[in-house]
Amino acid sequence: LRITKFRPMALAKDDLLGKLAKWNVQQTTIQHELSPTCEIHSQNLKGTAFEKFIGNGQAKNLFFKVPSGGGVLKNRLFLVCALVETEVDNKALSGRLGIKQSAPLRFASDDIFDDVLQIPKGSVNPFVLAQQSCSEVFLLLDKKFQTCEGLLFHPMQSDFTTCLTPKQLDAFLERAAPNRFTYIDLSSSDKIDVPPMVPAPTTSKPSKPTQPPAVAPVVKDSGSNGWYSKPYETVMGWTL
């Protein structure tokens, strides 16, 4: 029995739509019943303005991790977004990426899914790349997307669908994840080159201000004719 901890989404639907508007990414979003699978999604789109995109713009999204024995790309995370009709062969894709045959791409574990994507299952979409938690995820997009009139993705929750053109998707990704996505022909056997992952910048803690050197106070000894310096006592924990 696996107990899933409740975690608020890093980027909620309304936050995402606000970000798209701010970046001038044009889109249309509709509400419908919860649609955690492609089959249910298709049923719920019937009778809506998006019905024409069923089988021609509807996407599936697969979240993979390279096993530790996978070679130079070990432990890398990949999100594959493709048309529902496109076949995604993880072993063939692994070979094209240069991943060892003995340790091909595998679906990310539940813990990684929750920690990185931070959205409910059945709601995976390329918009997650706008989240800081996904800064090490590389996106592989179906090249067939580029010939579609419109593309359908859940905006962080599966009871809504957002439609945008391929050019608008590119505009979003150029703002959210430049150099972290590429289009590929999933029916090809050509090698896929993935740039090395650039570590996310870390915020260094400001250094403590340097304390001025202590000056020992000089006092006169009332019982003698000389002067002496009283030892300077520090407060425990100070760094001089």
Sequence and secondary structure as in RCSB ss.txt:
>XXXX:A:sequence
LRITKFRPMALAKDDLLGKLAKWNVQQTTIQHELSPTCEIHSQNLKGTAFEKFIGNGQAKNLFFKVPSGGGVLKN
RLFLVCALVETEVDNKALSGRLGIKQSAPLRFASDDIFDDVLQIPKGSVNPFVLAQQSCSEVFLLLDKKFQTCEG
LLFHPMQSDFTTCLTPKQLDAFLERAAPNRFTYIDLSSSDKIDVPPMVPAPTTSKPSKPTQPPAVAPVVKDSGSN
GWYSKPYETVMGWTL
>XXXX:A:secstr
         SS HHHHHHHHHHTT   EEEE S   SHHHHHHHHTTSTTGGGTTTTBEEEEEEE  TTSSTTTT
 EEEEEEETTS   HHHHHHHHT  TTS  EE  HHHIIIII S TT   GGGGGSGGGTTEEEEEEGGGGG S 
EEE SSSTTEEEEE HHHHHHHHHHH TTSEEEE TT                              EEE TTSS
SEEE      TT   
